[in-house]
Amino acid sequence: MAKIVFVGAGSTVFAKNLLGDILSRRELAESHISLFDIDEERLITSEIVAGKTAAAVGAAPTIEATTDRMAALEGADHVITMFQIGGYEPSTVVDFEVPKKYGLRQTIADTLGIGGIMRSLRTVPVLLDVCRDMEEVCGDATLLQYVNPMSVNMWAVNRATSIKSVGLCHSVQHTSEQLAEDLGVPADEVKYLCAGINHMAFYLQFQRQTETGLVDLYPALREFAATGEIPDRGHAARSDGGTINLSDAVRYEMFERLGYFVTESSEHFAEYVPWFIKEGRDDLIERFGVPLDEYPRRCERQIEGWHELKEEMEDPGSIIDVTPTVEYGSSIIHSIETGEPCVVYGNVQNNGSIDNLPQDCVVEVPCLVDHNGIQPTKVGALPPQLAALMQTNINVHSLTVEAILTGNREHVYHAAMFDPHTAAELDLDQIWALVDDLMEAHGDFIPEALREK
């Protein structure tokens, strides 16, 4: 019976989704589920949700909930991390409001940009503490790491710990479904090869399985793009009470310029590059449908959703609706436990998977999973324009990791200095002052070694 630990189980909705996937698998239905969080109120709700999820799928796991991290990790086989250090308030608010004073606007700010750098400084030390606890009480466990900023987190884990780990995201599988819908093709007939870095991986091959063999879908996608009928991916609320269409114009523009389609959403991708969000260029914001300040709005909706779920769970007769997701977590655990192989897209140390990216950086590539664990596959060299674009983001990842692991504050400035969006908007004096203001505003969430100028 596998012991599966959820670190940050107070992320109740995400925990519910993963539990539904895991417990729906017959071989994992009697797993030992250990829920850990520092927020006791959220933890209690997650424990109720876990029990109702098990009942909904007819599973009989052992479920425990604790605020003692070491106790939760003791003897674990699989550890899932899913937390946000600093939460919406104060940290996310700080990451958006302080840069605005300098004219620097963001959309999500959890992966790259000045917001992604600050989120890294808050998150990596806690993640490394979890890994050190794992080294002590469950050294052979596999870490399934869902926390952003993915690449920085995984680079630090790979460099500073001995834990077996893989970083997991859902952008590859979600985008393939979206593109299938754009082309009017059944999603289950789409086959692809994708590679790059997290939130900046590209479909090197995008094909459809037919009775006569594989058909390249890129020509059809180019024809679709040429119509100019760029699809929306839903709607988002604006701070003025209106709504904005979440247009996919950014990704389709990059497809036209680079020749390959990127996996991450347009609202994310817009802030990883210097071309779409510019002070005084609201015409670009309108043309490409860039939803500024999108992540704070999502946080507010998630908080509201959690309170609604908590209230619902207080009714003893309430029932959980379990819907399968495209998350890789359950597939990985199932394959390691049973030996039945699967292929997932994981974030792992490069080590030869991609020839023309740094070998110590974190890449997102196909990985075979079975009794032997996570086994990245070799992709070879990426098209040079894609590798060049990724390198601009890898530079920021590298310097941020260096700052955290060495305690050298200068490298925080350097990371911000080389960030594509920040560098396109601010001069060097502004960048240094912005970093100082953010570090001061985040206070004790910043590692002590980095607080002194």
N, C-alpha and C positions, 0 to 999 in steps of 0.2 A: 504494500500500500504506500503510494507516494505521499510525501509531506510537501505541500505547496503553500508558500508563505506570501501574503500580500502585504508589502510595506507601503503604507499610505492608503490603507483600506478605507479611509474616510472619503476617498474619491468614490462615492457609493455607486453612482451610475456606471462608471467604467468597470468597477469591481463586479457589479452585477452582470455586465455583458461578458466579461471573461469567465466568470463562474458558470454562466449558462453554457458557454462553449465547452468548458472543461467537463462539467458534470453530465453533459449530454452524451459524452463518450463512455461507452459501456465499461471499458477498461479503467477509466478514471473515476467512475461513479462513487466509489467508496474511499476516495482519497481523504487524507487528513488535511483539512483547510485551516490555516492559522492566519487570522486577521490582526494586523498591527497598525495602530495609529496613535499619535500623541493627543488627538482630540477625542475625548471619551464620548461626547455626545454623538459625534459622527460615527464612531466605532460601534456604538450600540445599535444605531440604525442599520449599519452595514451588516452586523451580525443577524439582525432580523431578516434583512433582504437575502442574505446567504441561505438561511433556513428555508425561506419561501421559494427561493430559486431551486434548491434541491428538491423540494416537494413538487414543484411544477414539472420537473423532468424525471421524476421517479427515482432519484438518486438517494444514496444513504451514506453521505460522507460524515466524518467526524469534523465538527466545526468548533473552533475556539476563537476567542477574541481577547486581546491583551494590549496593555500600554507598555509592556516590558519587551523591548526589542530583542534582547538576547534570548529570552524565553521563547519568543516566537520563532527565532531562527534555529534554535537547538535541533540538530538532526535533520534539517531541511534537505530535500532533494532538489527543489526548484524554488527560486525566490523571484518574485515579480515586484519591481519598483514602479511607483505610480503617484509620486507626491509633488507638491509645489511649495518650495520654501519661500516664505514671506507672503504667500497668498495674494489675493486680489488687493486687499488693503493690509499693510501699506505698500507692498513692493511693486505690484503691477501699476498702480496709480503713479508711483514715483517714476517708474521707467518711462511712462508716457508724458507726464506733466512737466518734469524738469527739462527734457530735451525740447519741448515746445517753446520754452522761453528763449531758446537759441534759434528758433525757426526750423527745428528738425522734427519732422512728422513721421509717424510709423503706422503700420497696420496691425501686426501681430506681436512683434518684438520678443519672441521666445526662442529664436534660433540664431540669428545674426544681428547685425546692427548694434547700436549702443545698448539697446534693451536686452539683446541676447547676451552681450558681454556681461552685463550686470547680473543677469539671471544665472550665468555660469558661475560667477563669483559666489553667489549665494548657495548654489546647488551642489557643486562638485565636492566641497568639504563634507557635506552630509552624506552624499553617496559613497565617498571613500570610507567614512565611518561605518556605514552599513557593510561594505566589503571587508573591512578589518574585523568586524564582528563575525562575518561569514567565515573568514580564514580561521577564526578561533573555534567556532562551534559547528560549522558545516562546510568545511573546506573543499569538499568534492561536489558541492551543489552547483547548479547552473543558474546564472543571473540572467533573467529576462528583463531588460531595461527599457522602460517606456518613457522615461522622463526627458523632457527637453531642457536645454539644447543638446540634442542627441549626439552630434559628432564630438563636441567638447567633452561631454560626460564620458563617452566611451573611450576617447583618447586618454583621459586621465585614469580611468579604471585600468586600461591596458598597460599603461606606463607605471602605475603606482601599486598595483595589486596583482595577486596570483590567481584571482577568481576567473573561472570559465564564464564567459559572458557573451551576450549578443544584444544589440540594440534593435528595437522593433518599432516600426511605424506602419501606417496603413496607406500612405500616399500612392505607392506603386499599384496596389490592387484597386483602390478607389478610382484612380485616374483611368486605368484600363477599362473599367466599367463605364465611365463617363464617355470615353472616346468610342466605345462600342455603341453607346446610345446615339452619339452624334452621327455615326455612320449607318445606323439602323441594322447593326449586326448583333446576334445573340452573344452576350458576354461570355458564355461558357464555351463559345467556339473560338475565342481570341487566344492566341499564343504570342508570347513576347520574350525578348531578352532585354533586360534593363540593367544599367550600371551607372555608377557615379558616386556622389556623396549624398547624405541624407538631405532631403528637400531640394536637391539639385542632381537627381539621377535622370537619365534620358533613356527612352526606348530605342535601343540600337536596332532591334527588329520588332515589328508589329504586324502580326499575320493572323489569318483566319484558317482554321482547320476545315477543309471541305472533303467531300467524298473522293476527290481526285488528288488531294494533297494540300500543302500549305500555299496560301495566296497572300502576297504582300499587300498590306492595307495602306501603306504610306501613299501610293498614288491616289487612292480614294480620299485619303485625309487631306492631301494637297488640293484636290478638286473641291472638297467641302470648304476648306479655308478660303479658296479663291472666290467663293460666292459672297463672302463678307458677312454671312449670317452667323456671326459668332454667338454661341449659346450662352445663356445665363446659367449660373449654378445656384439659383435661389435668390433670396433677398435678405438685406440686413437693415436694421434700424439705424437711423442717424441721430446725432445728438439734438438736432432741431425738431425731432418728432416725426420727420419724414422717413422714407426708405430709399435704399440704393440697390440697384441690381448688382449681384455679384457676377459681373461679366467675366468671361474667360479670355478677354481681349489680350491681356498681357502674355499669356502662354502661346496664343496663336500668333502674336507678333514675334515672339522669340522663335517659334517654329519656322516662320517665314525667313528669319534672319540666319538661323543656325542649321536648319535642315532636319532637326530632330525635335521630338516633343518631350517636354520636361514633365516630371511626375508631380511636382508640388503645385498647389493651387495658385491661381493668379494673385490673390491677395497676399499670400506668403511671398511669392517670388518677386513681387514688385519692390520689396525692400531689401532684396539680396543683391541688387544691381543699381547702377547710378542713373538710370534712364527714365524712370516713370514717376517718381515723387520729387518734385523740385519746388523750392520756394518761389512764389510768384508765377507758377505755371499751372494754375488750376485747369487750364485747357487740357493738360495731360491727365489730370485726375478724372475729368469728365469723359474724355475720349476713351480711356482704358478702364473706366469704372472701378477705380482704386478706392476701397473702403477704409479711409483713414480712421484710426482709433477703433478698429473692429474688435480687437481682443478684449478691451475692457467691457464692451457691450456683451460679448460672449460670456465673460466671467459673471456679469450681473444676471444674465439669463440662467447660467448654470447654478448660481446661488439660489435663485428663485425656484428652479427645478428641484434642487435638493430639499428645500423646505417643503415643497409640495409632496415629494416622495416620503419624507419623514412623517408628515401628517397622515398620508395614506397608510403607511406601515403601522401606525398606532391603532388602526382598525384590525382586530384579530382575524376578521374574515376576509381581509384583502388578499388578492391573488396576484402573483408576479407573472407577467407575460414574458416568456423567454423566446427571443428571436435570434437565430444564428447570425454571427457577425463574420467579417472578413479578417479579423485579427489573427495573427499567427500563433499566439501564445499556446492555445490548446493543441495545435498540430505539433509544435515542438515538444511539448511535454509528452504527448502521446507517442511520438516517434522514439524519443529517448527511452521511455518506459517499455515499449513493446518491441522496438527494433524495426517496426514497419516504417519504411523510409518516406520522407516527404521533402519537398523543396520549398524554401521560403526565401524572401529577400531580407537579409540581415545586415546590420551595421557592425562591421568587424575591422580589425587592423588589416591594412592592405596586404602586406607580406606576399607580394607577387600576384595578387588578383588582377590589378590594373597596372600595366607597365609604365604608363606615363603620368602617374601621380606619385607623390612621396610614399615610400614604403612603410613609414610609421604612422601615416594618417589613417583616419577611419573612412572606409568606403562602404557603399551599399551595393551588394552583389548577391547573386543566387547562392544559396547555401544548402547543401545536402544535410539532412538530419536523420540519424538513426541511433542505434545503441552506442555508437562512437561519439555522439554529440554533434556539435555544430561544425560543419566542414565547408568552408568557403571554396568556391570554384574559381578557376582562372578565366578571365574575360579577355585579357590581352590589352592592346593599346586602344584608347578611345580616340575618336576623331579629334584632331588637334584643337579645333575651336572650342570643343566641349571641355577638354582638359584645361585649357587656358582660363575659361570662365570659372571652373571649379577652383582653380588655384587661388583666385582672388578671395574666395571664402575660406579655403584651407589656411591661408596666411593668418586670418583672424583666429581661427580655431587654434593654430599652433601657438600663437603669442598669448592667447588667453590661458591655455593649459600651462605654458611656461610661467606666467605670472602666478598662478595659483600654486603650482608645485614648488616653485623656488621662493615665493614670498617677495618677488621683485615687483614693486608697484609700477616701475617704469614701463614694464611690458603691458600693463593695462592701457596706458596712454598709446603705446605702439599699436596695440590691437585696434583701438578706436581710430587711430591715424590711418591705418590701412583698410579699414572697413569701407567698402565701395560707396554705400549710400552716405555715410557720415562724411567721408572725404569729399564727396561731390557737393556737399552743402556748406560745410564749415571750414574756416581757416584753422591753422594750427593753434593759435592762441585760444580760439573758441573751443576746440576739441579738448585741450588741456583743462580749461576752466569747467567745461561740461563734465568731464570725468571727476574732477574734484567735487563739484556740486552733487553729483550722483552718489559718490562714495560717502560723502557726509550725510546725505539724506537717508541712505540705507543703514547707516550706523552699525550696530552689532551684527547685522546679517552679513557684513563683509568680513572676511578672515582677518584676524587681528594683525597678522604680519603685513597686510596690505593697507592698513588704515593710516599709518604715518606717512606723511609726504617726505 
